[in-house]
C-alpha cells in the first residue's frame, strides 16, 4: 500500500510541474526509407539491369577505340606544309588516325506482342582528314586548288537508332543486304573491295525459326546523293539464312528503285575444325555501273577468308577479295586480347586496283587498332 501511495504522489508532482525538461526532450528520428537497389536483369544476357520503377531492362555499353593507318591505309599525296615559305609544293604521305568514343544503349521489355526493344549507337570521332589547298600560285590574287592539306576534325555519327517489336524493326540501321549475310571477314579493312551499302532508314520484318532458319524482308531508303530514293517507291531487300552445327548458308537480293537495278549475294560459312572457320561470299549485279546494293566494280565480286583461333586470347584473320574490274585485295591481322575487354589488332594489307597492270597504283598498308569495350 505504501508503494502505491508513493507512485501516485510522484505522478501528481510531475503533472503539476512546469515543462522545465522540454529542452532536454529526445527527438524521435523517422525511420529511414527503404533503398531501391539496382536489380540485375539476366533475361537478355550480361550487363542488363532494371530501370528503377519499371520492368524495362537497360544495358549501357560501348567502346573507346584508337586507329592508326600508314601506307595504303594512311593519307597519301598530301601537301608538305613546311615548304610554304619557299612556294614549293611537295607532297608526302602521312598517318591516318581516328579516336572514337561509341555509346550504346539497349532497352528491352516483354509485351504481349513479343520483346519491345530500342537500340542506339552514337559515335563521337576525332579524325585525321584532308581539306582542299587554295593558293595564289601565279601571284595574281586568284586562288587555285592545288591539292589537299592534312587537318583534323571532329564529327558525330548516329550509327544505329531503331525500335523493334517482335520481328518488326523501324529506324536507321545496316542494310538487310549486308546484315543477313553477316558482313565479310574478321579483318578491319574488309571493304577495300566494297561489299556493303551505307546504313539506311529501314522498315523490316525478320522471322526466326527454331531450326536455325531465318527469313527477312525490308523496305529501305538508301543513302547518299546517288542512291537515296527520290519517289515513294522504296528499295526492297529479301534474304534468308540457315545456321547449323557445320556452319551456315545465307543469301540476299536487293532491288534499287532509283536506278531500277538489282544485285544478289550468297555466302557459305564452314567450321573446318574446332579452331578454324572459313567463308566465301559472292556478289552479282544486273549492271556493271553500280547501284545502292552493287557497291563493287563490274558485274561480280568475290570475298573469302577465315579465322584461326590460336587460344583464348589470340585469333588470326585473313581475307582475300577480287572483282570484275580486276581489283584485288589481301588483308591479314592478329587480334590479341591483352586483358579482358582490351584488344590490340595489328593488320597488314595489299591493294591493287588493276591487278597485273604495270602502271597500277598498288601498294601495301599497315593498320593498328586499340579498343577497350565496356
MARBA-313971 format. One record per atom (N, C-alpha, C, O): x, y, z. Coordinates in steps of 0.001 Angstrom, whole numbers, plus 500000, padded with zeros to 6 digits. Layout:
residues N
XYZ;...
END
This chain:
residues 374
500828498804500000;500000500000500000;500869501255500000;500542502229499321;501981501248500757;502878502402500770;503482502659499393;503690503806498998;503761501572498666;504346501706497309;503359502376496369;503731503208495542;502082501995496513;501072502581495631;500936504067495913;500822504868494986;500947504447497210;500846505859497553;502045506643497022;501890507785496590;503263506031497051;504459506719496571;504374506991495080;504688508099494645;503958506011494281;503829506171492830;502783507225492488;502978508020491568;501674507234493224;500622508213492963;501118509614493260;500782510552492536;501919509779494324;502457511096494637;503413511599493580;503384512779493231;504275510711493055;505216511110492008;504475511538490751;504855512519490110;503414510807490391;502635511145489208;501974512499489359;501939513278488407;501440512797490563;500794514086490792;501796515210490713;501496516276490175;503019514981491259;504049516011491214;504455516336489772;504585517508489418;504654515319488947;505072515533487560;504001516251486752;504311517080485896;502726515928487030;501654516543486256;501479518005486603;500987518783485785;501875518392487808;501700519779488215;502939520622488037;502885521827488282;504077520039487616;505335520764487458;505427521373486075;505108520693485099;505853522643485939;506038523247484605;506992522417483773;507800521660484312;506899522561482429;507683521734481477;509117522241481409;509559522774480391;509837522061482525;511207522553482578;512163521622481883;513316521972481629;511677520411481570;512550519422480924;512365519382479412;512932518514478749;511578520308478851;511254520233477419;512495520374476562;512609519740475513;513438521216477014;514639521437476180;515481520197476078;516263520042475140;515322519295477054;516131518078477053;515402516891476452;515895515765476521;514229517125475859;513452516013475308;514204515391474130;514807516107473331;514170514081474025;514839513350472929;513945513357471706;512795512920471758;514494513870470580;513714513939469344;513628512548468714;514637511851468608;512467512156468310;512263510842467679;512597510945466205;511940511696465484;513614510201465723;514037510230464325;513135509336463480;512785508230463891;512754509832462276;511920508987461417;512705507784460914;513927507832460768;511993506734460661;512629505532460121;513159505814458710;512463506452457921;514372505357458371;514886505571457002;514037504830455978;513603503699456197;513816505504454849;513030504866453808;513844503766453147;515062503885453009;513179502702452743;513917501591452115;514578502045450812;513973502778450030;515823501609450578;516559501995449376;516196501081448222;515936499892448401;516185501672447021;515878500927445802;517196500524445150;517791501319444422;517652499321445396;518905498860444827;518701498454443366;517602498076442960;519793498540442577;519726498129441182;519478496629441106;520160495840441761;518512496254440314;518219494833440138;518806494352438820;518598494974437778;519521493271438865;520112492683437670;519022492016436846;518152491330437383;519079492223435540;518135491593434607;518927490623433735;519662491046432843;518780489335433988;519551488340433246;518771487714432092;519212486731431498;517613488286431781;516783487731430718;517442487860429347;517307486972428505;518161488978429120;518703489278427788;520230489170427732;520850489603426760;520831488593428771;522276488440428761;522945489332429782;522271490075430496;524272489267429862;525000490042430879;524950491541430610;524853491975429462;525018492323431679;525102493776431565;523777494496431661;523766495722431766;522649493785431629;521340494424431714;520915494572433177;521209493718434013;520220495673433467;519629495876434779;518286496574434596;518046497221433576;517418496437435589;516091497046435525;516183498545435783;516839498977436731;515526499337434940;515364500749435230;514425500870436420;513350500269436414;514807501635437444;514049501709438693;512590502052438431;512276502987437694;511719501288439041;510290501540438937;509642501015437677;508456501257437451;510394500296436843;509845499775435592;510240498312435433;511026497774436212;509684497693434422;510069496333434042;510916496348432777;511040495328432098;511500497504432456;512376497639431292;513815497369431693;514308497910432683;514479496532430921;515883496211431173;516758497062430258;516469497204429070;517826497625430814;518700498524430076;520145498052430167;520616497633431224;520829498128429043;522272497893429043;522964499129428491;522643499589427395;523910499664429246;524741500782428792;526110500216428436;526777499631429288;526530500383427196;527803499837426747;528442500725425705;528032501866425495;529463500175425054;530145500904424000;531605500538423954;532004499466424409;532400501431423403;533838501195423345;534577502511423123;534008503493422648;535866502503423481;536806503565423150;537828502948422199;538403501902422500;538056503587421057;538898502999420009;539904504030419506;539614505222419410;541111503520419183;542124504362418551;542703503604417365;543184502481417512;542654504231416171;543139503636414931;544319504419414379;544346505648414443;545298503695413833;546436504312413148;546651503564411836;546797502342411833;546669504301410715;546902503698409409;548088504327408710;548302505536408808;548871503508407997;550003504006407217;549959503341405840;549275502336405648;550696503913404885;550717503356403535;549354503479402889;548750504552402897;548863502375402325;547546502379401684;546403502637402669;545290502974402265;546686502478403951;545666502760404957;545849504137405577;545111504504406491;546813504898405097;547034506249405603;546529507287404622;545670506995403791;547064508513404714;546723509583403780;547899509756402828;549038509920403265;547625509719401531;548679509734400533;548640511016399703;547575511572399438;549841511477399296;549986512605398369;549331513881398900;548608514563398173;549586514194400162;549090515453400729;550237516463400748;551408516084400770;549889517758400738;550901518802400608;551775518912401858;551304518800402989;553054519133401609;554022519333402672;553973520792403116;554502521667402431;553355521052404231;553124522435404666;554410523148405085;554407524368405246;555503522414405266;556760523050405673;557350523904404550;558199524758404808;556909523683403301;557522524370402168;556757525623401728;557036526179400666;555794526067402540;555017527243402152;555902528462401926;555706529222400977;556867528634402800;557692529841402727;558465529923401422;558754531018400939;558805528768400844;559569528741399597;558674528681398361;559153528767397231;557384528534398586;556480528411397456;556595527088396736;556139526968395599;557196526085397368;557385524768396750;556276523841397238;555999523758398435;555647523147396290;554528522274396633;554975520816396553;554727520135395558;555628520351397598;555971518939397688;554807518168398291;553947518738398962;554793516869398044;553751516026398622;554388514932399463;555496514469399190;553667514541400477;554112513493401392;552978512531401661;551827512791401312;553317511417402285;552325510520402852;552368510677404367;553413510983404941;551219510464405008;551190510591406463;550203509604407052;549531508861406337;550134509615408374;549254508693409083;547775509036408855;547418510188408607;546942508020408943;545520508238409210;545295507857410663;545727506793411106;544613508736411413;544329508441412812;542873508772413130;542284509711412595;542334507971414010;540971508232414487;540865507832415949;541281506741416337;540306508722416754;539902508407418129;538379508410418147;537743509372417716;537809507333418645;536338507222418660;535854506816420042;536415505927420682;534798507492420486;534045507097421675;532651506707421208;531905507544420701;532299505434421379;530997504923420935;530133504618422149;530556503904423058;528918505162422159;527971504934423249;526809504098422725;526181504445421724;526531502991423415;525448502096423024;524446501965424163;524825501717425308;523161502131423842;522076501932424798;521120500899424216;520716500992423057;520764499911425038;519889498824424597;518817498623425658;519111498143426753;517562498989425341;516448498880426287;515462497831425788;515043497869424631;515087496886426666;514182495806426262;513177495504427371;513457495655428560;512012495078426936;510984494629427870;510067493666427138;509996493667425909;509366492845427908;508461491860427317;507031492409427275;506560493022428233;506357492179426157;504966492588425983;504163491414425452;504711490354425149;502864491617425346;502010490554424806;502267490312423320;501815489306422773;502993491231422653;503319491069421237;504774490658421009;505257490639419877;505461490332422098;506859489946421978;507772490961422636;507310491850423352;509069490830422394;510060491721423000;510020493092422339;510091493210421115;509904494125423168;509985495514422702;511399495996422969;511868495958424107;512085496452421918;513481496847422044;513711498213421422;513143498533420377;514536499007422061;515042500246421482;516555500228421573;517110500012422650;517231500453420451;518697500367420428;519269501582419724;518714502068418739;520401502070420249;521082503190419609;522583503062419817;523043502535420830;523340503555418837;524784503732418983;525158505065418366;524857505330417202;525814505898419151;526294507195418682;527816507194418755;528390506864419792;528467507562417660;529921507631417594;530376509085417643;529844509938416932;531354509355418479;531992510659418549;533432510471418071;534213509774418719;533787511090416937;535072510837416294;535952512085416265;535463513211416176;537257511855416342;538261512884416064;539221512266415051;539966511343415381;539203512785413797;539880512147412678;540981513006412087;540951514234412158;541969512314411493;542863512965410542;542164512958409194;541608511938408788;542186514091408492;541474514185407221;542195515172406314;543248515696406678;541635515429405140;542215516399404214;541214517514403934;540003517338404068;541750518657403544;540931519793403127;541584520410401889;542812520413401800;540812520934400927;541414521486399708;542398522613400003;542137523477400840;543529522593399305;544552523632399450;544334524695398371;544428524397397181;544048525910398776;543820527029397864;544978528011398003;545147528627399055;545780528159396939;546952529027396982;546991529935395751;546495529584394680;547592531107395936;547794532049394825;549127531691394152;550170532247394498;549087530779393208;550298530268392578;550930531308391657;552149531476391658;550123531996390884;550636532933389882;550851534338390422;551367535193389702;550476534599391650;550638535924392221;549670536947391680;549911538148391805;548561536497391070;547596537431390501;546379537638391400;545387538238390987;546463537150392593;545348537318393533;544264536270393393;543307536264394167;544396535373392409;543398534321392210;543849533050392922;544968532577392727;542962532507393749;543281531272394470;542968530068393596;541916530003392959;543887529123393573;543709527893392806;543780526697393751;544532526696394725;542975525679393437;543038524439394215;544176523594393668;544131523134392527;545199523394394496;546415522722394030;546631521374394695;547653520732394451;545728520941395502;545872519662396193;545152519693397522;544194520443397706;545618518873398445;544978518762399754;545976518993400873;547123518552400807;545519519693401901;546268519788403152;545739518727404106;544585518307404010;546594518299405026;546100517471406126;545572518379407227;546071519484407439;544558517890407918;543983518612409046;543345517596409975;543427516392409733;542723518063411015;541979517198411922;540603517801412142;540407519005411979;539665516964412509;538322517463412737;537501516476413526;537827515292413601;536426516975414117;535549516146414926;534236515917414198;533854516693413322;533559514860414565;532271514551413944;531460513628414830;532006512883415643;530154513687414662;529231512822415394;528402512037414394;527893512595413422;528268510745414637;527576509863413700;526587509006414473;526962508311415418;525311509058414065;524316508133414628;524402506853413807;523823506759412724;525130505871414328;525339504632413575;524087503767413557;523744503184412529;523406503683414693;522187502875414797;521167503620415652;521526504249416647;519903503548415265;518815504086416081;517528503441415589;516951503878414592;517076502398416288;515892501692415790;515057501139416934;515512501015418071;513803500808416585;512842500196417503;512445498845416926;512228498713415721;512351497829417808;511896496501417401;510722496063418273;510693496333419473;509772495396417666;508689494746418393;508423493414417712;508000493367416556;508676492331418442;508600491040417796;509673490974416716;510852491194416993;509270490675415502;510222490630414402;510279491898413574;511048491970412616;509471492917413923;509450494162413155;510531495122413643;510832495191414835;511103495854412701;512126496853413023;511890498102412185;511614498014410988;512002499282412831;511949500563412116;513061501451412652;513315501468413856;513730502193411762;514763503117412189;515961503093411262;515881502583410144;517070503644411728;518307503644410959;519172502464411400;519386502252412593;519666501699410423;520450500523410749;521193500045409510;521118500672408453;521918498924409645;522590498332408495;521564497806407506;520508497310407898;521878497915406232;521004497353405217;520869495847405424;521843495171405755;519678495335405229;519454493888405316;520319493141404310;520668491983404537;520668493786403206;521520493184402180;522885492809402752;523547491903402245;523309493513403818;524598493243404467;524425492363405695;525153491385405869;523456492709406554;523366492061407863;522974490594407769;523464489789408561;522111490213406834;521667488823406801;522739487900406246;522695486691406474;523711488463405514;524848487661405043;526094487906405905;527201487541405511;525916488517407067;526958488596408095;528197489348407642;529317488922407928;528013490469406935;529104491373406573;530179490605405801;529848489911404840;531478490709406194;532532489980405473;533400489260406498;532870488579407377;534752489396406404;535629488653407297;535949489381408579;535331490394408905;536946488843409323;537294489388410617;538390490425410584;538905490801411637;538771490907409395;539799491943409303;539152493320409438;537952493476409212;539963494322409811;539448495681409956;539146496271408585;538049496783408359;540114496205407660;539940496755406312;539296495694405412;539919495183404482;538039495379405714;537361494306404976;536652494800403719;536111493993402964;536643496123403479;535888496668402351;536771497395401341;536311498326400681;538047496978401210;538881497550400148;538227497290398796;538285498141397909;537612496135398629;536646495908397553;535284495895398237;534965494974398988;534494496913397972;533327497210398798;532226496168398614;531941495731397499;531617495782399730;530533494800399716;529266495314400394;528244494628400386;529317496528400989;528185496959401806;527722498366401461;528535499289401405;526430498541401229;525888499899401090;525891500604402434;525968499965403483;525804501950402393;525770502722403632;524501502417404425;523509501937403876;524553502703405722;523390502461406583;522211503311406117;522387504342405468;521014502860406459;519823503410405829;518632503405406778;518606502655407753;517634504259406479;516313504099407090;515730502779406613;515876502402405450;515066502082407534;514591500740407193;513294500421407913;513109500782409075;512388499732407205;511223499080407804;511322497621407406;511288497300406218;511445496731408384;511729495333408049;510981494386408968;510496494761410036;510905493134408508;510377492045409345;511290490845409200;511666490471408089;511650490235410337;512521489061410361;511815487925411074;511293488093412176;511807486762410431;511263485545411037;512422484652411450;513279484320410631;512449484263412727;513477483355413244;512831482044413640;512062481983414599;513149480988412893;512602479671413197;513401478970414279;514503479394414628;512840477901414802;513501477153415876;514578476220415359;515354475678416147;514640476020414034;515593475076413454;516804475756412834;517519475137412045;517052477038413181;518185477763412631;517891478497411350;518792479080410748;516621478480410914;516247479155409672;515776480574409974;515003480798410905;516254481533409171;515879482945409293;515494483474407921;516174483203406931;514409484226407864;513990484885406621;513582486315406953;513022486575408018;513866487245406033;513579488658406316;513288489401405022;513719489001403940;512541490495405163;512268491405404055;512333492828404591;511952493081405734;512814493760403771;512989495134404240;512686496120403137;512979495876401966;512092497243403523;511942498417402661;512952499447403139;512983499777404325;513789499965402224;514894500829402619;514911502109401792;514429502141400660;515481503173402384;515524504478401729;516802504674400916;516827505500400004;517858503933401228;519137504165400590;519889505280401298;519471505755402355;521010505695400699;521842506736401317;522666507422400244;522956506834399203;523044508675400502;523875509424399570;523076510053398447;521905509729398245;523717510960397714;523022511696396651;522637510814395480;521681511123394768;523359509723395261;523061508865394111;521997507819394400;521289507395393486;521869507393395655;521072506200395922;519932506391396906;519218505430397191;519729507608397446;518550507861398269;517334507970397369;517387508638396336;516246507327397742;515069507297396873;514538508711396634;514584509560397524;514036508953395428;513506510269395061;512031510183394675;511512511051393973;511360509124395143;509921508969394939;509381508187396128;510100507966397102;508108507764396058;507537506969397145;507799505478396976;507279504669397745;508588505109395994;508922503705395769;510230503395396489;511266503957396134;510212502512397496;511439502239398259;512323501195397561;511886500500396644;513574501107398021;514394499942397704;513813498747398466;513216498916399529;513990497544397923;513445496336398548;514547495284398651;515286495046397696;514645494662399822;515605493577400047;514868492390400650;514006492551401514;515218491199400181;514723489964400779;515907489029400976;516801488972400131;515921488300402080;517042487412402344;516651486275403256;515597486301403892;517518485269403314;517287484111404171;518634483529404574;519642483734403899;518634482795405692;519848482160406188;519489480884406926;518425480784407538;520394479899406863;520246478640407597;521536478391408352;522605478282407750;521438478298409685;522603478088410539;522491476736411227;521490476431411874;523542475931411074;523585474607411671;524937474414412359;525752475336412401;525171473220412894;526417472954413578;527630473009412669;528726473326413132;527468472712411401;528595472709410466;528953474101409960;530034474299409406;528046475074410148;528259476416409634;526945477036409219;525937476852409902;526930477771408111;525700478431407674;525771478757406191;526848478828405598;524594478953405611;524471479447404244;523436480561404253;522387480431404884;523724481654403557;522828482818403584;522863483518402242;523830483398401490;521801484251401947;521736484969400685;520758486123400757;519887486159401626;520906487073399833;520025488239399793;519934488755398370;520873488628397584;518779489344398050;518560490018396770;518036491411397074;517092491567397849;518656492444396457;518232493816396677;517873494501395374;518573494355394372;516770495254395389;516314495998394211;516446497487394477;515855498010395422;517228498176393636;517427499619393719;516349500300392881;516368500214391653;515395500986393553;514271501589392836;514655502879392124;513931503319391231;515780503502392497;516224504728391824;516751504389390435;516355505012389450;517640503407390353;518273503039389092;517622501818388452;518007501400387360;516624501247389144;515884500083388637;516839498944388257;516754498361387176;517745498658389188;518712497580389025;518685496701390279;518269497143391350;519133495452390129;519142494540391263;520536493951391460;521372493967390557;520761493436392654;522022492775392988;521714491641393961;520710491675394672;522594490631393985;522401489474394852;523728489065395472;524793489278394892;523647488469396669;524819487934397342;524493486560397922;523368486297398348;525508485685397927;525370484350398505;526623484064399315;527737484301398847;526445483554400532;527576483308401429;527501481907402015;526429481401402348;528695481288402131;528828479979402769;529878480073403864;531003480506403613;529519479669405074;530444479590406208;530584478131406619;529592477408406710;531825477701406868;532098476323407246;533016476309408454;534031477005408480;532654475504409467;533536475264410604;534437474098410247;534071472939410441;535625474406409721;536523473357409253;537074472522410402;537309471325410237;537280473130411547;537750472420412734;537322473212413950;536631474224413839;537744472736415120;537380473448416345;537964474856416376;537385475758416981;539119475046415719;539807476335415761;539701477132414468;539982478331414462;539303476494413380;539334477143412069;537942477259411477;537213476273411374;537577478494411082;536325478738410357;536647479439409050;537514480313409015;535961479068407970;536204479600406637;534914480151406055;533823479710406417;535045481131405137;533862481665404476;534196482041403040;535350482307402703;533164482058402202;533257482598400848;531958483340400568;530871482844400862;532083484538399995;530938485401399717;531031485869398281;532063486396397866;529963485682397514;529931486123396130;528818487115395885;527734486996396456;529084488104395029;528077489096394680;527939489241393179;528919489136392442;526711489483392727;526448489684391297;525405490779391144;524467490865391936;525570491621390117;524613492703389889;524161492710388439;524828492166387558;523015493336388210;522459493435386860;523119494524386040;522861494648384842;523980495324386685;524664496394385971;526095496491386435;526371496309387621;527010496771385533;528396496967385911;528688498370386375;529813498669386775;527690499242386330;527887500648386696;527665500911388173;527927502017388647;527190499924388905;526952500100390334;525541500558390635;524865501146389791;525111500278391853;523813500704392357;523927500754393875;525016500564394417;522830501005394564;522898501065396024;523387499746396602;524139499746397577;522978498627396024;523364497325396556;524612496759395886;525339495999396526;524889497092394647;526096496627393961;527199497656394147;527403498520393295;527908497561395262;528916498561395621;530293498238395051;531195499071395136;530476497075394483;531743496694393864;531782497185392423;530770497651391901;532946497085391774;533095497490390373;532870496286389462;533369495191389722;532115496507388398;531830495427387462;530594494645387856;529862495025388769;530374493541387147;529170492739387366;529254491873388616;528232491615389251;530442491422388982;530550490458390073;531772490741390941;532684491472390555;531758490134392127;532889490228393051;532843489023393979;531795488405394169;534007488697394557;534088487560395463;535016487901396620;536043488555396443;534634487445397805;535415487639399027;535545486282399710;534613485479399677;536671486028400316;536861484763401023;537950484885402061;538802485771401984;537920483989403037;538936484029404074;538563483152405239;537733482251405121;539185483426406362;538913482616407532;539509483184408792;540243484173408774;539172482525409902;539676482878411225;540212481623411898;539532480599411964;541445481717412397;542030480620413167;542221481100414595;542973482041414849;541529480443415532;541623480797416943;542823480090417548;542813478869417702;543849480843417890;545080480271418438;544859479809419870;545208478685420230;544278480680420681;543948480357422068;542862481314422529;542230481982421711;542644481384423830;541575482241424356;541845483726424130;540921484537424203;543096484095423858;543449485498423726;543720485946422298;543567487130421997;544117485043421408;544587485448420084;543854484717418972;543532483534419088;543594485457417879;542990484884416678;543636485519415458;543935486713415458;543852484720414416;544421485187413153;543299485268412123;542573484295411920;543151486429411468;542117486642410458;542754486949409112;543705487727409036;542234486342408049;542732486553406688;541536486759405762;540518486079405896;541663487706404816;540616487905403811;541237488274402469;542135489113402399;540745487632401393;541110487952400018;539851488378399283;538766487868399566;539982489308398341;538827489745397563;539257490141396158;540391490561395928;538308489995395213;538602490243393798;537294490583393104;536253490015393434;537335491516392134;536099491859391436;536276491858389923;537370491615389413;535196492131389221;535131492050387768;536051493052387081;536421492854385924;536427494133387779;537327495132387201;538798494794387438;539676495602387134;539069493605387977;540407493095388271;541076493822389438;542303493887389509;540275494363390346;540817494877391600;541014493704392547;540215492768392579;542104493774393326;542458492669394218;542906493232395557;543595494251395612;542512492562396638;542923492980397979;543203491748398823;542512490735398717;544228491848399664;544574490797400616;544908491448401945;545738492355401998;544270490996403025;544438491606404342;544555490501405386;543852489493405314;545450490696406360;545606489745407459;545907490492408745;546560491536408731;545427489951409859;545718490569411152;545788489527412250;545453488359412051;546230489973413407;546190489183414635;545428489998415667;545864491083416053;544311489487416106;543518490154417141;543900489548418484;543663488366418735;544495490372419343;545030489867420611;544395490610421779;544415491839421837;543831489843422709;543218490419423903;544277490521425003;544654489515425603;544751491731425260;545803491951426248;545306491592427644;545926490799428352;544195492178428024;543473491828429241;541999491823428855;541647492199427737;541158491409429756;539734491357429447;539229492714428997;539450493720429672;538550492745427858;537917493935427268;538895494911426630;538483495997426223;540172494564426527;541142495404425829;541811494571424747;542512493603425042;541588494957423476;542107494185422345;542961495080421459;542603496222421171;544112494532421028;545002495202420095;545056494372418818;545262493159418864;544865495048417656;544814494347416372;545767494990415389;545408495984414758;546984494453415233;547865494906414150;547474494212412841;547156493023412827;547505494978411737;546998494455410458;547876494927409311;548409496037409344;548026494085408296;548754494444407090;547911494056405888;547210493044405913;547981494868404830;547154494591403663;547828495035402375;548757495842402374;547327494478401280;547810494842399947;546588495099399073;545612494350399111;546659496183398277;545544496507397388;546075496905396025;547009497700395923;545476496347394973;545832496666393590;544538496918392828;543759495983392641;544278498148392381;543026498438391679;542968497836390286;541880497695389727;544112497477389707;544171496856388375;545244495783388384;546378496026387973;544889494611388846;545857493532389024;546526493188387700;545861492936386695;547856493183387720;548611492804386532;549014493954385648;549863493781384774;548424495151385847;548795496311385036;550100496916385560;550277497078386767;551000497243384652;552312497746385061;552237499117385723;553062499430386581;551257499943385336;551137501284385911;550076501350386999;549568502425387318;549745500201387565;548704500163388585;549173500845389865;550339500734390246;548262501548390521;548557502257391757;548377501305392944;547537501531393815;549183500236392963;549063499260394019;549967499627395183;550796500531395066;549816498940396293;550672499216397429;550234498482398676;549141497919398741;551128498501399681;550869497876400965;550447498937401974;550752500121401828;549753498487402979;549365499369404064;549409498644405389;549267497423405448;549609499404406455;549582498850407801;548532499546408639;548226500718408419;547978498822409603;546895499367410414;547028498819411829;547380497656412026;546744499665412805;546754499242414203;545497499763414871;545190500953414804;544773498863415515;543562499240416258;543714498831417715;544067497692418023;543442499779418606;543400499528420042;541978499829420497;541470500925420259;541325498856421157;539919499052421518;539631498515422914;539979497386423260;538990499356423692;538544498992425028;537010498943425037;536357499976424895;536446497764425201;534996497601425234;534482497715426676;535190497403427633;533256498162426798;532628498186428126;531123497960427989;530407497944428990;
END
